[in-house]
Structure formats: structure tokens, C-alpha cells
Amino acid sequence: MHACALLVVAAMLCMPQGASAQYERPGSTDAQFLKIGVSARAAGMGEAYIASVTGAESAHYNAANLGYMEGTDLVFNHTRWFAGISHDFFSVAHQFGLGALAVSVTALSTNEMAVRTPLQPEGTGETFYATNLRAGLTYARRLTDRVSLGGTVNFISMGLYDDYSQRAIAVDVAASYVSDFQGFRFGMKIANLGSEVTYINESYPLPINFTFGLAMDAVNAADHRVIVSGSAQKPNDGKPLGNVGAEYGFRGLFFLRGGYQINYGTASYTFGTGLNLDIRSNEFRFDYGYSAFGDLGVAHRFAIGLHL
């Protein structure tokens, strides 16, 4: 099974550009904010995160991984996106024994913008904000000590100006497998299966995405741990994408991360750092992620987390 998974991932990552050109359909889906990563740790690892995600962030990247979580976990991530846009993610998850539940919220908002019309191109004196919101409820359960399944129901709301707003419902479905060989783990997810979005008289589907990936402990010693991970994605509006990343941890306290995003239009290399502190048996996490986007610039992500 391990060898087959590795071969499938390698084949997708190495797929020639020409073979995937027929799948490029930019502008054919709505709710593009759903494609933006929400985690500083994931950003540092090149978004190769579906198999290695832990804690409350699993609600976004791989709901099934919540099944392996113990106790309660909270996380808040803030992204300084381009053009003054803010992107935030909050999630809290708890293991109940019969499964794990999580609630998550993702929000994207712009700076204040002026209302302009053909007759008043300099502005009407009115202003507005564009906002996108996703609220999700996640459930996951371990079927065995190695296999877990999970799913999320998302309520999506997008507002532009006055009556220009729409809502949608979407579902994510995920599965995860963990082996006893070097911590090898495999994850897969289908995201954003749901209703179409209609503005005036035009309807567009959500950006459905199929992702699978793997991760393993290349080094797992007393003081040093190195996780390597990779993933492949197939969106319904674009070509196949690949992600590779690694994380080095020293005594579970300090972390260095790096990654690369393959076949993307602008996204390329990433890096990040992290710090975990154990205070009164509670784990506090602080993470930073840096992502390069070519001519667009860079994105900075900051996160704080707490595990009880």
C-alpha cells in the first residue's frame, strides 16, 4: 500500500504541463477565498499538510485527523493577504470519546472601498467592504487504531455591496490512515461539494478540490524530529497541483519549516518557524509562515494555538 501511494503521488506531481492544459478553466468557479490556506504551519510546509495536520486545524485540511486528537484544541490564524485584504481562521475542537467535534470560521475582508459608477468614476461618496465567510461544523471518528473518517458541513456567505450577496452550503469528506512504519500516514479529501452560487442571472459552481497526500518521520530521535510530506491536488477549474514540505523539530520546542508549491501560477517557495511551550500541562503554540507569490509579493501568516 505504501509503495502504491508513493507511485500515484509521484505520477501526479510529474504530470506534464501539456497534459493538464485542457483542465484549465479560470473564472469558471466562485468563492475563490475557499482556496486560500488558513494555517501558518501549513504555509511553512508548502501547504503539503493534508497528512500531517493535527489539532483544530484538521477541520480545514483533513477532518479525519481530528479522530486521532485527544482533549481540546484551539487555534487562531491571521493572514496578511495582498492589497490590504485580511484572512482569518478560528477553530476549536474537542474529543468526546465517541468522536471529535470541531467548529471553525474562516473570514476574508477587504479595506474600505469607494463606490464608483460610470457617471461618478471618482466616487459617489459612499463606501463599502467586501466580505466572505465560511462557518463549518466537523465530526470525525476513528474506525480502528489506524483508520479515521471525518466530514465538515460548511455554511458559506459572500457579500459585495447592498443586495449583492449570496449563500451556499458545501460538504467536505476526508479519510486518514496511520501505519506503524516511521509514522507513515496517508490522507485524502474531497472539498466544497455543494450548491452553486448565483449572482443576478449567472450561476457558478464552488471550487471543488480533490486532495491526497502522505507524510512520514524521516528522523524521530530523542531531541530531533524531521517530518517530510507531499500532496497532490486536482481542482475542478484548473490543472493538477503539487506540494512538498518538511518540518524539523528540536525537542518538540522549536521548529523550522520549508516547502515548495508545484505547477502553481505564482506561488512557489515557502518557509516558517514555530515555538511550542508547555505551561501547567497546557501546550501553547506560536507559528509563522512566509509564502512567496512572484510579482504579487509575499503573504505572511501568524498563528497562536492552545491544547488542553
Sequence and secondary structure as in RCSB ss.txt:
>XXXX:A:sequence
MHACALLVVAAMLCMPQGASAQYERPGSTDAQFLKIGVSARAAGMGEAYIASVTGAESAHYNAANLGYMEGTDLV
FNHTRWFAGISHDFFSVAHQFGLGALAVSVTALSTNEMAVRTPLQPEGTGETFYATNLRAGLTYARRLTDRVSLG
GTVNFISMGLYDDYSQRAIAVDVAASYVSDFQGFRFGMKIANLGSEVTYINESYPLPINFTFGLAMDAVNAADHR
VIVSGSAQKPNDGKPLGNVGAEYGFRGLFFLRGGYQINYGTASYTFGTGLNLDIRSNEFRFDYGYSAFGDLGVAH
RFAIGLHL
>XXXX:A:secstr
 HHHHHHHHHHHHT  HHHHGGG  TTS S GGGGS   HHHHHTTT  TTT  GGGHHHH GGGGGG  SEEEE
EEEEE GGG EEEEEEEEEE SS EEEEEEEEEE   EE   SS TT  S EE  EEEEEEEEEEEESSSSEEEE
EEEEEEEEEEETTEEEEEEEEEEEEEEE SSTT EEEEEEEEEE  EEETTEEE    EEEEEEEEEEEE SSEE
EEEEEEEEEETTS  EEEEEEEEEETTTEEEEEEEEES SS  EEEEEEEEEEETTEEEEEEEEEEE GGG EEE
EEEEEEE 
